[in-house]
Amino acid sequence: MKILSKLTYDYLKLNKKKCITTIISIILITVLLFSVGIFVSTIRKAALDSIILEDGTKHVVFSDQDYSNYSILNRDKNIKSIEVTSVIDVIDDLSIISIDDTLWDSISILKGRIPNNTNEIIISSAYASTYNLDVSSNIGEKEIVGIYSNNTLNDNLYSAYTKEVNYNNRVVSFYVTYKNIFNIYDKIDNTADNLKLSYSYVLGYKSYAHTSINSNYLALLGQFANNNIKLGVYALIFFVLFIISLFCILIVRNAFTINLIERNKQFAALRSIGASKAQIFKMVIIEAFMLSIIAIPIGIILSILFSNLIILIFNNILENIIEPLSIYYYPSLIIVSLLFILFTIFISACIPALKASKLSPITGLKPVYNLKKSREKYPIIEKLFKEVGVLAYKNIKRNKNKFNSSIISMSISVILFIVFSFLINNVVIVTSDVLGEDFDITINISDDLVLYNEILSIPETFEAITYKSTFLYYDNGKFPEEEMPSLLLVGVDDNYYNEHYDDGIYVINALNDIEEFEIYDNEYNYVYTINEFKKSNDMPEFIHFNNLVMVVDFDTYNTILTNFSYDYIWAREYNIGINTLKPEVFDKYMEDIIKKFPESNINYINYAYYDYEAKQMILAIKFVCYTIILAIAILSISAMFNSLNTNILTREKEFAILRSLGLSKKDLNKLLIYEGIFLGIKTLIISLIISIILIFGLDKFIKLLDIDSLKHLIFPTKYIIIAIILLIVIILLVIMYSKNKIKNKNIVDAIKNENI
């Protein structure tokens, strides 16, 4: 073993440049696989934190239970903990809930303290804000001692919590946590059966009454109620890992194959002096191990730097929109990533190692460079590229193994780039108007002129349109009372009315034979008669209604409403549409106004800020997707460059022999260029055919999902052109880079150099 290690080490020292190709390949696949592990760990941790904050870590809640059932749960050996809550009182609309002392960590106290007795309670911040309550306030005989911002026990803002009580003879809820999550849904079913809970079948699975399972939390832990979903999730994960691993195996295997082809004579010489097949195999594996010791740590460091950079940019894009992501190294996923890296390298080395070990001494030691004149004729190639082109084509046929490795490497790279680009280009929807609302901001307030003027005075207002609206019935004598058609009465502010209309009432979508409108309210009481109006097609752009619409100014609108038999409060409300260049600044002004008018009911929606958040989210998704494309492109380019460059450099002796037979440097350049052209054509034919087949297959599969936004997929024409251009550029760059090394090399030195 020591002799094999020494031989391998000596070879690596003598052939450092040739080994760099393999090292780079291992570094790249390490960066890819380890980064996948880091990103999955980070996303899983962020999702888990979010779920725990929202739903907690309790596995299941059995509600509306008699406390006597506690003994049934307590006898279950699978259960780790049982915690109890119970509604002990209701004051107005507020439920007073007693909870076990161990459950206080499920509630985030924003202000104040935990209750010491059942006369003290904590309430939600939303409830406190709605009813203008604070610590030391009282609700009935209960004193508020704290305010909470979030709890995982109940998302109802009308829930107050107090100290635990004696639960005997009470209706309670049991919060149950199991010792082990393996097959947890079977354990939950067993517990529910013990509690004698009724059930129904939903999609073929039992759904128990009074049972709330923390399914999102369990799903992130790898447990699913539906075995088909579980199988599908694991199959998808395996498929993605398989595709990534297959790609990496082919890349690294290609690097090893090209490197080992030129060493046939070395292995044959070793076999001739007594080395066994197993020893040759071990030499290649030892070489892979030595190269991995160098490459894997470098790849891990680069993947950590790369992952941190991506997360940093992602967080900057979504700053103040979501909680910043933090890199998290989930041990199991990181170990799996490392195992996949080692597995990939081992399999990649095994395939060429087996071929090398089976090489017979006679085959390996006989002359490799069979340059005798071939009898085959290639008239088309000769006509297009002359004799040098024919020689280049024959070289490709003579060196099938080396060129096939290059073609495989380049084809895989092109296929992956095109297919991933197709998927990402169709998943990421590019849109400039995410929400498509009429206004940046909409505000709905009561008929309060002071508040109305306060809002319109906000300096960041670029444009403001105000309207009021209500539905009415009309009867022109042709309809029975119960079948009266409706109309929408819209009153608009003076600025908008004067800009779009003249004096009078405008009716839109009116039938031609209507000359008069007798208007009635919802109880069919007569309200108003309109016999003078103008027909129009100028519908206000913020009104989306296909039936009859009547547009008036505010004065006319109020006059019509004056005659109502009863008052429609909501019909007099102001609807304000505002456009602003600074929605975040407008928010601050509105916060002050809301505080200034605490008794007013103000419905405020800042669509512009939601639109900004949505656009930033799409930008972040696009960034991640295009980073994936870029990573694949870099890996593919490196693989192609290494493959082509190594292919040329390992043929130094062949080129030296050709030069010794009279091939000029100019013809050598042509030879390399023509070889690149033939390689490129063959690669494009193979990769484009396979890519198109995969794209049409994916297109059929995606359409089966019946998702509206994915019914018309975009063919990746742009990315196919990019792939073709990149392939041509890479081939030319490799040829230019490699030929300068070869043409300046001494012919005699190149022929006698063996490095066995």
PyMOL commands that set and color helices and strands:
alter all, ss='L'
color gray80, all
select helices_A, chain A and resi 2-14+16-55+67-74+101-106+125-130+184-194+215-220+227-261+264-272+277-317+331-357+361-365+379-398+400-427+449-456+481-483+494-500+554-562+570-572+583-596+607-649+652-660+665-704+708-710+717-743+747-752
alter helices_A, ss='H'
color red, helices_A
select strands_A, chain A and resi 60-66+79-91+94-99+107-112+120-124+138-139+142-151+159-162+171-178+199-202+205-208+211-213+441-445+461-475+486-492+506-508+517-520+526-530+534-536+549-553+574-580+603-606
alter strands_A, ss='S'
color yellow, strands_A
deselect
rebuild
show_as cartoon
